[in-house]
């Protein structure tokens, strides 16, 4: 490389190109999330129709509210200079449930909820971890011999099938 190459690489035009190549922050498409995003558009209407809510989330409204009550505080994010408008725990749970219920890609969910792909990925990861950490001991206790005996008895009662 000679000095003319150095001058070219240091030129304002080239530097501007490389600096602006990757932008940080919110995409303009996502600016209207509260107006056009799936959560803000659909959630309140779904709560009026329990059958549709269950079809959308794969759980009843009561179960959704129960889960949100148990983990909502752990999903809250604080306002800061970096996080201007935090995503509410309810929306975080809905995004995660849509991912689990449909298997849709993060990119697909990002477009429909008007969030970034990495944001959707982080939400799903954080929410599933909070769900596991706070609910597995309640709803999936460590099995013991008595538990297995009860399960075997239920099989026998329901299907006349041992063990």
C-alpha positions in Angstrom: 0.0 0.0 0.0 1.3 3.4 -0.9 0.5 6.8 0.4 -2.3 7.4 -2.2 -4.1 4.3 -0.9 -3.8 5.7 2.7 -5.2 9.0 1.6 -8.1 7.3 -0.2 -9.0 5.1 2.8 -8.8 8.2 5.1 -11.0 10.3 2.8 -14.2 11.6 4.2 -16.3 9.9 1.6 -14.9 6.4 2.3 -15.0 6.9 6.1 -18.6 8.1 5.8 -19.5 5.0 3.8 -18.0 2.6 6.3 -19.4 4.4 9.3 -22.9 4.6 7.9 -22.8 1.0 6.5 -24.1 -0.4 9.8 -26.7 1.6 11.6 -27.7 1.2 15.2 -31.0 2.0 16.7 -34.5 1.4 15.8 -35.6 0.8 12.2 -38.1 3.3 10.9 -40.6 0.4 10.2 -40.6 -0.3 13.9 -41.3 3.3 14.9 -45.1 2.7 14.5 -45.1 -0.4 16.7 -47.7 1.0 19.0 -50.0 1.7 16.1 -49.4 -1.2 13.7 -47.7 -3.9 15.7 -49.5 -7.2 16.2 -49.6 -7.0 20.0 -51.1 -3.4 20.1 -53.5 -4.2 17.2 -54.8 -7.6 18.4 -54.3 -8.3 22.1 -57.2 -6.3 23.5 -59.6 -7.7 20.9 -58.5 -11.3 21.5 -59.2 -10.9 25.2 -62.9 -10.3 24.3 -63.1 -13.7 22.6 -61.7 -16.5 24.8 -61.8 -19.1 22.1 -59.8 -16.9 19.7 -57.3 -16.0 22.5 -56.8 -19.7 23.1 -56.3 -20.3 19.4 -53.7 -17.5 19.2 -51.7 -18.3 22.4 -52.6 -22.0 22.9 -53.8 -21.3 26.4 -56.8 -19.8 28.2 -57.0 -16.2 29.3 -57.0 -17.4 32.9 -53.8 -19.4 32.4 -52.1 -16.5 30.6 -53.1 -14.1 33.4 -51.8 -16.7 36.0 -48.4 -16.9 34.2 -48.2 -13.1 33.8 -48.9 -12.6 37.5 -46.2 -15.1 38.5 -43.4 -13.8 36.2 -44.5 -10.2 35.2 -42.2 -8.5 37.7 -39.2 -10.4 36.4 -39.9 -9.4 32.8 -40.1 -5.6 33.5 -37.3 -3.5 32.0 -36.4 -0.1 33.4 -36.6 3.1 31.4 -33.1 4.5 30.6 -31.2 6.5 28.0 -30.7 3.3 26.0 -34.2 1.8 26.5 -36.5 4.7 25.7 -39.8 2.7 25.8 -39.4 -0.7 27.4 -41.5 -3.6 26.0 -44.1 -4.5 28.7 -44.1 -7.9 30.3 -47.5 -8.7 28.7 -46.1 -8.1 25.2 -42.9 -10.1 26.0 -45.0 -13.1 27.1 -47.2 -12.8 23.9 -44.2 -12.7 21.6 -42.7 -15.8 23.4 -46.0 -17.7 23.2 -46.4 -16.9 19.5 -42.9 -18.3 19.0 -43.6 -21.4 21.0 -47.1 -21.9 19.5 -46.2 -21.4 15.9 -42.5 -22.1 15.5 -42.3 -18.9 13.4 -38.9 -17.5 12.8 -37.6 -14.5 14.7 -37.6 -12.6 11.5 -41.3 -13.3 10.9 -42.2 -12.4 14.4 -40.1 -9.3 14.2 -42.0 -8.0 11.2 -45.5 -8.8 12.7 -44.7 -7.3 16.1 -42.6 -4.5 14.6 -39.5 -5.4 16.7 -35.9 -6.1 15.8 -34.9 -9.7 15.1 -32.4 -9.6 17.8 -34.9 -8.1 20.2 -37.4 -10.9 19.5 -34.6 -13.5 20.1 -33.6 -11.8 23.4 -37.3 -11.6 24.5 -37.8 -15.3 23.8 -34.6 -16.3 25.5 -35.2 -14.2 28.6 -38.9 -15.1 28.9 -38.4 -18.8 28.6 -35.6 -18.7 31.1 -37.8 -16.7 33.6 -40.6 -19.2 33.0 -38.3 -22.2 33.7 -36.6 -20.6 36.7 -39.9 -19.5 38.4 -42.4 -22.2 37.5 -40.8 -25.5 37.0 -40.7 -26.4 40.7 -44.4 -25.6 41.0 -45.6 -27.4 37.9 -43.0 -30.1 37.4 -41.9 -31.3 40.8 -39.2 -33.9 41.1 -40.9 -37.3 40.7 -40.7 -39.8 43.5 -41.9 -43.4 44.0 -45.3 -42.3 45.3 -45.8 -40.1 42.3 -45.0 -43.0 39.9 -47.4 -45.3 41.9 -50.2 -42.7 41.5 -49.5 -42.5 37.7 -49.6 -46.3 37.4 -52.9 -46.4 39.3 -54.4 -43.8 37.0 -53.4 -45.8 33.9 -55.0 -48.8 35.4 -58.2 -47.0 36.3 -58.6 -45.1 32.9 -57.4 -47.7 30.4 -57.2 -51.0 32.3 -53.5 -50.9 31.4 -50.9 -51.8 34.1 -47.9 -49.5 34.7 
